[in-house]
């Protein structure tokens, strides 16, 4: 689970302007960090199916945000996609 401090750091790194908290880039970055942490949890707790369902929902949500970004701005999409694949 992301703490408030971790989430604020992610927002600061990915925001487009000073008051940006909801742009697709910020949302994708937050979801990516949550996915990473939850994947680590599931490596230890293999039978935690409730958390696995949440992970699948987060992955689907991130995919939707990426698809939206791809439709609206290909350059921003390319940057975000490279961040995820790295």
N, C-alpha and C positions, 0 to 999 in steps of 0.2 A: 504494500500500500504506500502511496506517495504521501510524504508529509507536506505540510504547507510550505516549509522552507524549500524543499526540493522542487515543488511545483512553481514557486516564485522564481527560482533560478532558471528553470526551463522556459518560463514565460519571458524573462529578461533576455535570454539568449536568442529567442525566436520571434520576438515581437517586431512588427513592421514600424510602429511609432510608439511614442511614450505611453499612451493609454490603451494600447492594443492587448486585449486578453482573449479575444474570441475568433481571431482570423484562422483560416484553415491550417496555416503553418503551425500556429501555437497549439491548436487542438491535435494535430497529427503528432507533434513532438511529445505532448503529454500522454497521448495514447501509446506511443511507441515505448516510452519509459515505463508505463504501467504494464505493458505487455512483457517487456523484458523482466521486470521484477516478478510478475506472476508466473512466467515460464520457469524461472529459477525455483520458485516455490513448488511448482508441479513436478520438477525433477526430483525433489526430496519426497513429496507427498503424492505418490503416483495414483492413489485411489480417491483423491479429493475431486470428485466429479462436479460438485457445485462450483468450485473455483474454475474448473475446466470449461464449464458452460459460460462463465463470465469472460474467460479469455477468448473464447470463440466469438462472443458478442463484441468484444473490444476490437478484435481483428477485423470483423465485418464493418464496424463503425469507421475504423481507420481507412479501410478500403473505399468506403463511400466518400469520405472526405477527399481521398486521393483522386477518385473518379470525378468529383466536382471540380477540383483544382485543374485536372487535365482538360475538362471541357471549357473552363473559363480562361485559363492562362497557362499555356504549355511550358513557358520558361520557368515559372514558379513550380510547376509540377515536376519538371526535370530536376530542379534543385532538391526538392523534398524526396523524390524517389532515390536520388543518389545518397542522401543522408540515411535512409532506411536500409539500403543495400550495403552500406559501409560497415 
